[in-house]
Amino acid sequence: MAHINRLLKGALISTAGVVGSLMLTKHFTKNKSLKRIPPFFDQPSPYLFAHRGGMFERPEQTKLAFDRAVEMQLDGFETDVRMTKDLQLVVFHDASLDRTTNGSGLVSEHTLDELKRLDAGYHFTDINGNHPYRGHSDARILSFDELLELYPNHLVNVDLKDDPSQTLGAQAPQRMYEIIQQHHAEDRVLVTSFDDRQTRKFKEISHNQVAVGASQKEVTVGFLKCFSGLGETFKPMADTFQMPTQFKGINLTSSKFIQWLNHINVVPGFYGINNIDLMNDLYAKGVHTLVTDKPELAYRFKKMHNLIEQ
């Protein structure tokens, strides 16, 4: 055990030294040829975001969840949007209503007014198997417009879920940009999608005025180039990689990969971070954004690192 502890201590010291050296190098030898980091990332790091508002603690994507994240002093939210039948964007993850509401069918088959009559806390259960938020007035589906209006001081990482090959999905990037403009939220919204057709279209529509995240395809290409010695040939479209810790059995949290992303001005972030030891590990490696399902855990992390406002 003593031998293991010495190894762990040595590894921690080594990691801290590498990260410190990287930060110093980056600070004193700034490469002006690198892509600019957009204003979305101007605030002090790390960013702690609530995944779907904090879906383990409150009904996902509802005002109940977002209010809880604000109470726990998170910096913002990771959320998803889908197009409605009447061309509105609603804060919702699944294509179908069945898993989280008392409704059924597809989001795209309903108008905004119809969706707002549903109970989005209907299926949420607490640790005792109870349904404490059924019928709650704040357990309702929000429009993206409402989300930006309700939380003007918080950052929003939003994922376009609709298929761009479908009629509604093809209109989502334009509708997204219009809403962002209406709220003058260009510097506090990050737009992502697993489908790079959506992010590329949004980037073109927004004239590069809003931060965008990498698609699954771009993350894959970047990872392969980093580890094949071709990192210098990678030309990122995205401003940030928001990733799971593993993908198809491959670990994405290596110091080498994280440091390479920082080196090329692509902001590294990870989602599904529901363990405080993992939060600490990623933060020590130089990760900027941590997305969790547990706002209370993020609060503990921020308190541990003196990041809580008194």
N, C-alpha and C positions, 0 to 999 in steps of 0.2 A: 504493500500500500504506500509506504514512504517513497519507493521508487516511482510509482505512478504519480504521486503528488509532485515529485521533483520534475517529472516529464511535463505534467500539466502546467506547472509554474513556468518552466522554460518555454513552453509553447506560447503561453500568454505574453511573456516578456518579448519573445521574438515577434509575435503578431503586432503588439503595440509598437515595437520599434519599426517594423516595416511600414505600418500605417502612418506613423509619425513622419518617417522619412519621405513617404509619398506626398503627404500634405505639404511638407516644407518644400520639396522639389516643385510641386505644382504651384505653390505660392510665389516662389522666387524665379521660376523659369517658365512663366506663362506663355503658352504657344498661341500667338494671335491668329494662326491659321485655323485653329479649331472652331467648330460651330459654337455659336453663342448659347448661353444658358438662359432660357426665357424668364421673365419676371415672376412667373408662378413659383419659382424656386428661390426667390430673393430672401425669404424669411429664414431665421436661424434653423439649422437642422439639429436633431432629426425631426422629420415629420411623422406624427402618429395619426393614422387614419382609422376610422371605424368602418369595417367591411359591412356593406349594406346597412350602415348605421350602428352595427353591433348586434348581429343577428342571434348571438347566443344569450343575450340578456333582455332583449325586447323584440317584438315582432318586426321582422326585417323591412327596411325601406319605408318605415312609417315615421310620423312626427314623434311618436313615443321613443323610437330608437335614436333618432337624431338628437332629440332633447337630452337623452341619457348621455350621448357622446359629448355634448356640449358641457353638461354637468361634470363629466370626468376630465374636462379640459383637453380633449383631443384637438388636433389642429384642423381636422377636416374629415371628410367622408369619402369612402370609395363606394360608388353606386352604379346602377345600370339604368338604361332607359329603353323604352319600346314605343313604337308609334301606335296610335289609336286609329280607329276607323275614321274619325274626323280630323286626322292629321295633327294630333297633339302628341307631345312627348310625355310619357308618364314614367315615374321612378318605379321600375319593376324589373325583376330578373328573368323569370321564366317566360316562355312563349305562352304557356297555359296558366289559367287562373287557379287551377284546382288545388295545388299544393299549399298555398298560403292563404287563400280566401274562401269564403262560402259560395263563391261563384264557380262557373265552369266555362269551358271553351277557351278560345284564344283571345289575348289582349287585343289583337288587331281586328277582331270581330265586334268590338264594343266601342262606343263613344266615351269621351271623358266623363260626361255626366253619369252614364251607366256604371262606369268603373268606380266612381266616387261613392256610389251607394253600397258598395260591397264592404264586408268586414275583413280587413287584412290582418286582424289579430285572431281570427277564428281558430286556426290550427296551432297557434303557438302554445307550447307547453312548458311549464317550469320544471324544476328538478323533482317535484312531487307528482308530476303528471297532471297538474291542474291547468286550466285555461284562464289565467287571471285577466286577460285583456280582451276577451270576447265582448263585443258590443261597445268597446271603449270609443269615445268620440275622436280620439287621436289615432286610432288604429284604422286609418283610411289610406287609400292610394293617393299619393301626391303627384301633381304635375311637376315637370322639371322647372317650370316657371315659378311655381310655389316654393320649391326647394331653395332657389336662389334668392327669392324675396324673404323667406323666413330666416335665412342664415347668411346675412350679408358680410359677416366678418370671418367666415370659414371657407377653407379651400374645398374644392369639389373635384374628385377624380371620377369621371363618368365614362362608362363603357357603352358604346353603341352596340346593341344586341341584334338588331334586325339584319336579315340577309340582304346585302346590297343588290342581289340579282332579282329581288322581289320589288314590286311597285312601291310599297310603303318604305321598305328599307332603303331604296335608292333616294328617297326624299329626306331621310333622317339627318344627314350631315348639314344640309341647307337649313332645315328647321332648327337644328341645334345651334348653328351660328347666329341665326336671327334672335333666338332667345338670349344667348350670351350677350349680344350687342344691346338688346333692350335693357339689360341690367348692368351694362358697362362692366361686365365680369370677365373681360378678356384676360386679366392678369391673375385670376383666382380659379380658373377652370382648366383642368387637364382632360383632354379627350382621348380615349383609347378605344380599341376594338381588337378582337382576335383576328378579324379579317382586314388585311392591309388595304383592301380596296376602299374601305370606309375611312380609315385614317388618311390615306393619300387624297381622297376626294375632299375630306374636311380641310386638310392642310391647304389645298388649292383654293377652296372657297374662302377660307379665312385669311388668305394672303400671309400666312405664317405669323399671325398676330396672337394665336392661342397655342399653348403647349400641347404637344401630342405624345402619346405613348406608343411603344412598339407593338406590332402584331406578333403573333406566335411565330410567324415565318421570319420576321426580322430578328427576333431573339435567337432563333435557331441558327441563322446565318452568322450572326455576331459571335455566338458561342463557338461555332466550328472554326471561324477565322482566328479567334483568340487562341485556341489550343492547337491550331495547325501551323502557327508561325506566320500567318497572313493577316495579323491584326492591323497592320499599317495600311492594308488595302481596303479596309472596311469603311464605307461612307454612310454613316447613320442618317436615316430620315427622321427618326424619332428623337425626342428630347430626353426620354427616360425609358428604361426597361423595368416594367412592373411584372414580377415573376413569381412562380411558386418556388419553393426551396428545391424541389426535385421535379424532373420531367422524364417520364418513361424510364425511371430508374437511374437517371443521370443527376448527380448532385450539381446544383447551380450556385452554391454558396461558397465556392472556393475563393480564397483571398486573391488569387491570380486574376480571376474573372472580374471580381468586384473592383480591384485596383485598375484593371485595364479599362473598365467602363468609366471610372473617375478620370483616368488619363485622357480619354477622348471626349470628355465633357458630355457623357451620357449618364444621367443621374440613376444610380442603382436603387431599386426598391423591391421589396418582397411582400407577398400577401399570404394569409393563413398563418400568421405568426401568433400563436396562442400559448406560448411558453416563455416565461420571463428569462430563462437561461438562454434561449435561442435569440430573444431580443438583444440581450447583452452581447452575445457572440457576434451577431450581425452588425451591431452598432460599432463594436471594436474593430471590425474588419473594414469599416468605412461605408456601410450602407446608409443611405439618406432617408428612405421612406419605409416605414414599418406599418403594415396593414393587418389589423387584428379583428377577430369576431368578438373580443372581450374588452370593452372600454375600461372596465375596472382594472384589468391587468395593465393596460397602457398607462393608467393613472399611477399605479404602483411603480412602473418603470420610470415615468417622468419624475416622480417623487424621489426615487433612488438616485437619479442623476441631477437633482436640483433644478428641474425644468418646470416646476409647478408655480403658478402665479399665486401670491398670497393675498 
